[in-house]
Amino acid sequence: MKVIIIGAGLGGLCLAQGLRAAGIEATVHERDPDITARFQGYRIGLGERGDSALRACLPQALHPVLDAVKGDLAGERVRLNHRLERVSTDPPALAVAIDRHVLRHLLLSGIGAHVRFGKAFTGYDQLPGGGVRARFADGSSVDGDLLVGADGINSAVRAQLSPSTPVEDSGVRALIGRTPLTERFAALVPGFGTGVSDGEVAMMLGLMRFRVLPSVLNELAPELGLPGVGHYLRWVIMLAPGHPLLARPDLSMREIALELTRGWHADVRAVIEGADRDNSVLLSIRTVSPAERWPPGPVTLLGDAIHATSPSGGNGANTALHDADLLRRKLIDVRDGRVPPAGAVDAYETEMVSYGAEAVAHSLRELDRFRTPATAR
């Protein structure tokens, strides 16, 4: 069996790791020229489902590295006003965070020879004798038994396989920033996380404090090639649809954030002023939800390509990782002769479409509080 994976995001690389460990041939084709080509500047919460999928797909030798690059989130969730006076405190919580860019590099470990960068997917053809051919912008093509679209919210695979599945723009925009961690900034997040608000604008602050810095791990094992990311503060400001500052193309993301927090405590303003500009961005909050099933065949979808969630209450990365592990297990059934390929893909899609649609619906319910247009300050 040969599996062609389009997209070298978390889900696509996790699937490739799991399949190759199971003795199933898998190659990944990514349109970007390299793994550092695009914005990767924020941490994600790693839930039990995502962690289990990673452990199932990654080689045992990488499990200690996976544990080392996590960050622990523990303690009360504090809510402050814009003068940094405590307003309320939520009960203590416990979770684990991981940096998306570091995790992507870790997922590339050991399979780099099977990942092709600079390969923009343009379409596929189902072959008369079974199987599928993927075509690329450089004129090349590759044949396989299964094509997996793991190419994100703007999936070119989905555009051909399920053209009636739309991308929905919520209108909400997110300012996502990453600021190198100092003692001054760490004091803003004494526990699990911190929310700061003036009653009109809300800013969420969270730590990414690695158990072991990636640079230290590189010294111990240079072959890992992890990015040299230091501890940082991740912050997010959500803007409702139609916010006046969104109509100001002359303003940078940093300038918008500073305008929104005019008059706030100097420590909060310093967080914004000290943000890493290469890893801070204004993002459109868009979603994709699986609805009608596409015709059965040797093509399927994974992760944001078919169930892109809002970051508000969303669980997109964990759901994509779970997709990868689920599809891996279904294809192992094919390898072992327990089910035919078509049956395995159908079983995968039946489960994935159900929990993927619920993940998107949950994230949209959480997003509702940001939909009310804000008043200009």
N, C-alpha and C positions, 0 to 999 in steps of 0.2 A: 504494500500500500504506500502511496506517495501523496502527501498533503501539502498543498500550496497555501501559505498564509500571507495575506496582504495586510501590511501594517505592523510596525515594530514598536507598538505601544506595550503597556503592561500585559494586556490580555494576550496579544499575539505572541510575545516572547515567552510568556508563561506556558502557553500551549506548546510552543516549539520545544521548550525544555522537557515538558512532560512526555511528549510523543517520542522524542529522540531517546529519552531514558528507557522508554518501553520498546525500543527497537523499531519504531515506525519512522520512516523517512519523512522529514519535514523541512521545508525551506521557507524563509521569511523574506518578503520583498517590500521594501520601504521607499517611498518617494523622496524623502529627505536625503540630502547628501551624506549626513552622518548623524550620530545620536545626539549631538549638541546643537543641532540646527535651529531648534525652536524653543520658545519659552517653556521652562520646566520648574518654575521657581516656587512651588508651594508643597507643603506637607499634606499627607492624607491620613485619616484615621484608619488604622488597620484592625478590622474586626475579626472575630473568630472564623467567619467563613472565608475571608481573604487569606488569613494566616494559614488555615488548614489547606487551602488550595496551593499556596506557595510551598508548603512543606511536602505536599504530595507530588508536586511537579519538579521542584529543585533537587539536585543531587544531595545526598546526605552531607557531603563535604562542605556544602555551602550553608547548611543550617546554622552553624555557629556565627557565620558572618551576618546572616539575616537577623539573628537575635542581637548582635552587637550594634547594628546600625539603627535599631529602633530607638524611640524616645518614649519615656514613661510620662503619662499624664495622670496626676492624682491630686485629690484635695477638693476644696470647695470651689464652686463656680461663683465668682464675685461680680456684682453689678455696681458700677460707679456712675456718678454724674460727670459732666464734662470738667468739673473742678477736682475730680478724683476723690470725691467724698462717697463713702459707701452708702448705697441705697438699699441693697438687699443681698442675701447670700443664699444660693441654692445648695441642697445637700451635696456632700462629697461624692465624687465620681472617680472611676478608674478606667483608663483606656491606654492604648498604645498608638503612637504616631510613627510615620516613616516618611522620609523625603522621597518624592516621586522620582526625581532625577537619579538619586542614588540607587533606588530600587531598580530602575530601568537598566542601569549599568550592571547591577548584580545579576539581573535576568539575562544579560547578554554573555555572562561568563561561561566560557566553555563551548559556546555555540556560534561564536563570531564568524566562523568559516561558512556557516549555513545561513547567514543573514546578508542579503544583497541590498545595499543602499543605492540611492539614485535611480530606483526602478519605479517610475510612475505608472501605475496600473491604468489601462484605458478601456478594457473590456474583456469578456470571456466568450468562449464558444463551447457548447456541449458537443462532444465527439460522437460520431455515429456508433462506434463500438463500445461506448461507455466512457466515462471520465470527462475531463474538462481541460480546455486550453486557456491559459491566462495570457493576455497580450499587454505589452508595455510601450511607453511613448518612444523608446529608443529603437523600436522595430523588432525587438526580440519577443520571444514567447516561451512558455514552459507548459508541459503537459503533466497532469496528475490525476489521481482518483477522486480527490475532494479539494475544492477551493473554499477557503474560509476568509470572509471579509471581516478583518479586525482593524479596519482603517478609519475608525473614529466617526464623529458626528456628520462629517461631510463625505461619508463613505461612497466611493465610486462603485463598489460592488453592490451596495444596496440600491443605488440609482438604477442599475440594470435588473437586479433580481426582484426588487419590490418597489417600483417607481411610485406607487400610490402611498407609500409610507413617508409622511412629510416631516420636515424639521420645523418645529414650532418655536417662535421667538416670544419669550414671555414679556419682553420690553424692559425687564429689570436688568440693570448693569451692576457689575461688581468690580470695585477697586481692590485688587489683591496685591499686597505689598510684602516684601521680605527685607527685614532690617537686621544686620549683624547684632548679636546679643551682647549686651554689656550688663554690668551689675545694676545700673540705673534702669534699664529696660526690663530686666528680669524681675525687678521689684513690682512691676505692673501686673505680673501674673504669678501671684503667690501660690496658686493651686492649680486646678484643672484647666481653667480658662477665665478670661475677664471680658465683660461687656462694658463699654463706655458709651453714654448717650447724653445728649442735651435735651431729650424729649422729642427731637425732630430728626436727628441724624444718629445712627448707631454704628459703633465700631467694635469689632470682635478681635480679641487678641489671644494668641496661643503660642506656646513654646515649641520649638524643635530643638531639643537638647539631646544629642546622640549619646547612647550609652558608651560608645567608643567612637571617636572621630574617624571619619573615612580616611583621612590622611594617615592616621596611626595604623589602620588596617593595611593601607598600601605599603607602609614600611615593613610590616610583617609578611605581607604576601603581595609583592609588586604586580604579579600577574592579574590581580583583581581589577586594577585600573579604575578604581572608584573616583568620582569627582571630589576635589578637595574642598568640600563644603564645610563651613564652620557652624557652630550653634547659631540659631537665629530666632527672631520673633516674627511670626506670621500674623498679618492683620488684614481685615476685610471690612470694607464699607459698601453697603448695598444702596443703590440708587433706584428709586421708583420710576416707572415709565413716565416720560415727559418731564423729567427734572430739568429745570432751566440750564443747568451747567452742561447737560448733554448736548445742548445746541451751541456750545462754544468750542469749535474746532481749534481755536487759537490756544486753548489751554492744554497743557500736558496732564497726564494722569496725576503726577505729584502736585501740580498747581490746583487741580480740582479738589484733591484731598485736603490741601491746606486751606482752600476757600471754604470747604464744608466745615472745617474745624476751627474757623476763626474765633478767637476768644477762649479756646479750650486751654487746659493746663499745659504748661511749657513742656512737660515730659511727653505728652501725647504728640505735640507738634514736632518734638525732636525725633520721635519714632519715624514720622513721615519724612522729615527732612533728611534723615540718615538712611533711607531705604535704598537698597541696591536697585539701580535703575534698570539693569538688564533682567532682573527677575521680579519686576513689579509691572502690573498691566491692568488695563481696563477691559473686562471681558463681558461679552453678551451672554446672558443666561438663556440658552436654548435647550430644547429637549427633543428626543425622539422616543415614541412609544410604539411597540409592536402591536399591530391590530390584526388585519387580515393575513392569513398564512400565504406565503408565496408557493408557487408550484414545486412539488418535490423534485429533487435532482441532486447532482453532485456539487451543489453550491450552498453555503450557509453563512450565517452572520454571528458575530460575537461582540460583546461589550458595547461601547457607545455607538457602534455602527447600527445597532438595532434597539438599544434601550439607554439612551443618554439621559441622565438625571440632572436636576438642578443641584448645586452644591448645598443648598439649604435643606438640611435633613436628608440629603442624598447619600447614596452608597455606591456610587458608580464604579470606582476602582475595585472595591471588594466584589461587586456583582460580576464584573468582567473577569476577575481572577477565578471566581466560582464557575463561570462559563467555561473557562479553559480547562479546569479540572474535570468538569462534567463531560465535556466533549472528549477529553483524553480517555476517561473511563469507558465511554461508549465505543470509542475506536479500538480500545484494547479488546472489547468483546468481539469486534470484527476480526481482529488479529487472531484471536483464539478460536474462531469458528463458531461462536455462540449465536451470532446474529449476522444477517447480511448487511452490507454497507447502507443501503437505503433505510433499513429498519433502525439502524443505530442513529443515523442523522435525524430521522423522524422523532425518535424517542428523545434525543437531545433538544430538538426544537420545541417539542410539546412542553417540556419542563421549563426551558429557558424563556419562552414567550410568556408563560404564566407568571413566574416570579419577576421577570424583567418588567412587565407591565405594572405590577404592584410597586416595584421599586420606584418607577417613574411617578406613579400616582402619589405615593407617599411624599416624594420630594416636592411635588407641585403643591400639595396641601401645606407643607411647611413654608413654601414660597409666598403664599397668599398674603402674609403680613407685610410683604414688601411691595405689593402691587398698587397700593393707594398712592396716587401722585402726590409728591411732596410740594410744600409751599416754598416759594423762593425766599431765601433768607435776606 
